[in-house]
Structures are given as structure tokens and as C-alpha cells.
Amino acid sequence: MSIGKKKAKKGSLGTSFIVEKIPGLKRISCSNCTNYNNDNSCSAKPVFITEIGYNYWTHCDSFSLDDRYDSEENRMIVNRSRKPKNKKKKKKKKKKNNTNNVVNNIEISIYPTEKSSEAYEYAKRGRTQEEKLSDERARNAAQQRQLKKSKEDSQKYEKLMIKIGQRRKIENLYISHFKKEIDTLDFLDKMDEILEGKDIKSSDLVFIREYLYKKVM
């Protein structure tokens, strides 16, 4: 009988096999980390996991099991697989003592014709061109997320202004309050007059205030 299975009788119907769970078979990857994002980027480092490999967690100093995977069994796998910290320290010391050798090797093998370029600066810091491209992709992804949010905020603001129907009064009132041309009590009184009979939530007013403040101040 193979390991991980045990024989069990079930009445007169004969025998069957019950497969038991074999501990230690789960595979840990960067996707189990609390810093892993759905777009394959990392919150702790400006990289894409698809570029550096899902096994990068074994020597990443920012790896931490997400709550969904934080079990005793997975912690044992992590502790068994990760490299000891003292080895990392030794490697760092070697890099400090032999900085010139490291840079020279990178110059020859990675960037032999780019000594004055940005790529060469990456090489001096011990980073590869692939990591540089990964940094750029992470920055582009962050910019895309910001642009998307900005577009969604603009659309939401326009809908709220149409719903209120007095855009110019609302904007002028907020701007006057920002510039302290009217006090808070006057601001609230005039706002109540504008919003009378309108189904506007307090969270919508907070959004309008933040949106206008970023836009005009």
C-alpha cells in the first residue's frame, strides 16, 4: 500500500481507500504573500512578479504570508525553504568588500557598450536590465491606476453637479470657503438652501469638497 493511503472497510460493500493528506505538499509562491497585487505587481518592491519569477519569495526580505495562507503547515514550509539570514549578511559583506569587481563584471557581461547610460547606473547598483524594465512597468501600472481613478472621479463629479443643478453656486461657495472669504456657519446655511429638496448624501458632499480642493487649490 502506498504512503498517504490507508485501507478502510465499508460494511458488506467491500473495501475502499481513503486518501489522507500528506503534509508538506503545498507549494508556496509570491502569490501567497501579503504584498502581492492582482496585477502581478508587488506592494513592497517596484517589480512585476511575472518578470522576476514567483519563486523570488525564497530570498525576499519583504515576504510575509497573507492571512489566507497563514497556517502552521505553510509557516513550516516557508521556514524550511527560505535562505538563512546569516548567508545574506555574508553576501552583503562580500559585495561591500569587492564593489569594484562586481561593477567591472557587470560592465563586461551585461553592459559592455553602455558605460554612460542609465542602464550602466543600474549595473553599478547590481541590478539587471530586466529589473529596470520591471521597475518601469510597475511605474506605468501605477500611473494607469491613477489615470483611471481620476477619470472615474470626474465622471462622478459631473453626475453630482447635474443632480444638484446649481453647479456654479456650489463651486463658488466651496471656493469662497476654501479662501476663508465666508465663515463655516454662513457656508452651511447657504449649502442647505442650495440642497433643499435634493437627495444628496453626506458622503457625496465630502467627495465634492475633496475634488474641488484638489482642482482649484
Secondary structure, 3 states (H helix, E strand, C coil): CCCCEEEEECHHHCEEEEECCCCCCCCCCHHHECCECCCCEECCCCCEHHHHCCCHHHHCCCCCECHHHCCHHHHHHHHHHCCCHHHHHHHHHHHHHCHHHHHHHHHHHCCCCCCCCHHHHHHHCCCCHHHHHHHHHHHHHHHHHHHHHHHHHHHHHHHHHHHHCCHHHHHHHHHHHHCCCCCHHHHHHHHHHHHCCCCCCHHHHHHHHHHHHHHHC
